[in-house]
Amino acid sequence: FSCEWVAAHFRFRQPHSDLAYALEAGKGGTRAVLMAVQAHIIKYLLFTRDTEHTHLERLCRIGQREQGQALAVALAETLWAAGGGGRAVVCLITTAGTVMPRTGYRADTFTERVQLFEFSEKAAAQEFIFDHINCFKCEGSHGVILFLYSLLFSRTLER
């Protein structure tokens, strides 16, 4: 992965601001992934989340917890759709390597530490993601790569 991909994570604008609903996206390849997730975040905040505010007020001035919840819902929805509505796989990083590299494989100190968590219910996947939301949104978390791996494993390599 390029330095841009390694550094990419899901970072919201300042909580309780007019753009609190918006993800920050740099230039390059990760932008497409971030914007696909952004669409699901806006959909959740406008149409799914239970609030008494008008449509525009629903997007503005959300707090950090609401940002995390919106991101968890967006990631879970996307993974569930990728899995055909019957499964979702969430990839997280462990501290120790879980895979022994084969001959001809060049270790990258990232892929070897990926651990898979499979879910057969979307609500369970969403709750798990929310409980581990910092794995996707903190600096140095490789959040976008983890989500990309999760998409691939949810969809399956055969499909």
C-alpha positions as CSV (number, residue, x, y, z in Angstrom):
1,F,0.0,0.0,0.0
2,S,1.1,3.5,-0.7
3,C,1.7,6.0,2.2
4,E,-1.6,7.6,1.4
5,W,-3.5,4.4,1.9
6,V,-1.6,3.4,5.0
7,A,-2.4,6.8,6.6
8,A,-6.1,6.9,5.5
9,H,-8.8,6.5,8.1
10,F,-12.4,7.7,8.6
11,R,-12.0,11.2,10.0
12,F,-15.0,13.4,10.6
13,R,-15.0,17.2,10.6
14,Q,-15.2,18.8,14.0
15,P,-18.2,17.5,16.2
16,H,-21.0,20.0,16.8
17,S,-20.1,22.1,13.7
18,D,-22.1,22.8,10.5
19,L,-20.1,20.0,8.8
20,A,-20.0,17.5,11.6
21,Y,-21.6,14.9,9.3
22,A,-18.8,15.1,6.7
23,L,-15.7,12.9,6.4
24,E,-12.4,14.5,5.5
25,A,-11.0,13.1,2.3
26,G,-7.6,13.7,0.9
27,K,-6.6,13.4,-2.7
28,G,-6.1,10.1,-4.4
29,G,-7.4,6.6,-4.4
30,T,-8.9,6.5,-0.9
31,R,-11.3,9.3,-1.7
32,A,-13.6,7.0,-3.6
33,V,-14.0,4.6,-0.7
34,L,-14.6,7.5,1.7
35,M,-17.2,9.1,-0.5
36,A,-19.1,5.8,-0.8
37,V,-19.2,5.5,3.0
38,Q,-20.2,9.2,3.2
39,A,-23.3,8.5,1.2
40,H,-24.4,5.9,3.7
41,I,-23.7,8.2,6.6
42,I,-25.8,11.0,5.1
43,K,-28.6,8.5,4.4
44,Y,-28.5,7.3,8.0
45,L,-28.5,10.8,9.5
46,L,-31.3,12.1,7.3
47,F,-33.7,9.2,7.1
48,T,-32.9,6.5,9.7
49,R,-31.8,8.2,12.8
50,D,-34.6,9.0,15.2
51,T,-34.5,12.8,16.0
52,E,-37.0,15.6,16.2
53,H,-34.9,18.0,14.1
54,T,-35.7,19.0,10.5
55,H,-33.7,17.4,7.6
56,L,-30.9,19.9,7.5
57,E,-30.6,20.1,11.3
58,R,-30.3,16.3,11.3
59,L,-27.0,16.6,9.5
60,C,-25.5,19.6,11.4
61,R,-24.1,19.7,14.9
62,I,-23.9,16.0,15.7
63,G,-21.6,15.0,18.4
64,Q,-18.7,12.6,18.4
65,R,-20.8,9.6,19.6
66,E,-23.3,10.2,16.9
67,Q,-20.5,10.4,14.3
68,G,-19.3,7.0,15.5
69,Q,-22.8,5.5,15.4
70,A,-23.3,6.9,11.8
71,L,-20.0,5.5,10.7
72,A,-20.7,2.1,12.3
73,V,-24.1,1.9,10.5
74,A,-22.6,3.0,7.2
75,L,-19.8,0.4,7.4
76,A,-22.2,-2.4,8.5
77,E,-24.7,-1.6,5.8
78,T,-22.0,-1.7,3.1
79,L,-20.5,-4.9,4.3
80,W,-23.9,-6.6,4.6
81,A,-24.7,-5.6,1.1
82,A,-21.3,-6.9,-0.1
83,G,-22.0,-10.2,1.6
84,G,-25.3,-10.6,-0.3
85,G,-27.5,-9.9,2.8
86,G,-26.4,-13.1,4.5
87,R,-23.1,-12.3,6.1
88,A,-20.6,-9.6,6.9
89,V,-16.9,-10.0,7.7
90,V,-15.1,-7.3,9.8
91,C,-11.3,-7.2,9.7
92,L,-9.3,-5.8,12.6
93,I,-5.6,-5.6,13.4
94,T,-4.2,-7.8,16.2
95,T,-0.9,-7.0,18.0
96,A,0.7,-10.3,17.0
97,G,1.0,-11.8,13.5
98,T,-1.8,-14.4,12.8
99,V,-0.4,-15.7,9.5
100,M,2.9,-17.3,8.8
101,P,4.3,-15.9,5.5
102,R,4.7,-18.5,2.7
103,T,7.8,-18.7,0.5
104,G,7.7,-16.0,-2.1
105,Y,5.4,-13.8,0.1
106,R,6.8,-10.4,1.2
107,A,5.6,-9.6,4.7
108,D,4.2,-6.0,5.1
109,T,3.7,-6.1,8.9
110,F,0.0,-5.3,8.4
111,T,-1.7,-8.1,6.5
112,E,-0.1,-10.7,8.8
113,R,-1.9,-9.1,11.7
114,V,-5.4,-9.0,10.2
115,Q,-8.0,-11.0,12.1
116,L,-11.5,-11.8,10.7
117,F,-14.8,-11.6,12.5
118,E,-17.8,-13.1,10.7
119,F,-21.4,-12.1,11.4
120,S,-24.7,-13.7,10.2
121,E,-26.8,-10.8,11.5
122,K,-26.4,-7.2,10.3
123,A,-27.2,-5.8,13.8
124,A,-24.5,-7.9,15.4
125,A,-21.9,-6.6,12.9
126,Q,-23.0,-3.0,13.4
127,E,-22.7,-3.3,17.2
128,F,-19.3,-5.0,16.9
129,I,-18.1,-2.2,14.5
130,F,-19.4,0.5,16.9
131,D,-17.6,-1.2,19.8
132,H,-14.4,-1.1,17.8
133,I,-15.0,2.1,15.9
134,N,-11.6,3.5,16.8
135,C,-10.0,0.8,14.7
136,F,-11.5,2.6,11.7
137,K,-11.4,6.2,12.7
138,C,-8.2,6.9,14.7
139,E,-5.0,8.1,13.2
140,G,-2.6,5.2,12.5
141,S,-5.4,2.7,12.5
142,H,-5.3,1.9,8.7
143,G,-9.1,2.2,8.9
144,V,-9.7,2.5,5.1
145,I,-7.5,-0.6,4.4
146,L,-9.3,-2.5,7.1
147,F,-12.7,-1.6,5.6
148,L,-11.4,-2.6,2.1
149,Y,-10.3,-6.0,3.4
150,S,-13.6,-6.3,5.2
151,L,-15.4,-5.7,1.9
152,L,-13.4,-8.2,0.0
153,F,-13.9,-10.9,2.7
154,S,-17.6,-10.1,3.0
155,R,-18.1,-10.4,-0.7
156,T,-15.8,-13.5,-0.8
157,L,-12.9,-13.8,-3.3
158,E,-14.9,-16.2,-5.4
159,R,-17.7,-13.7,-6.0
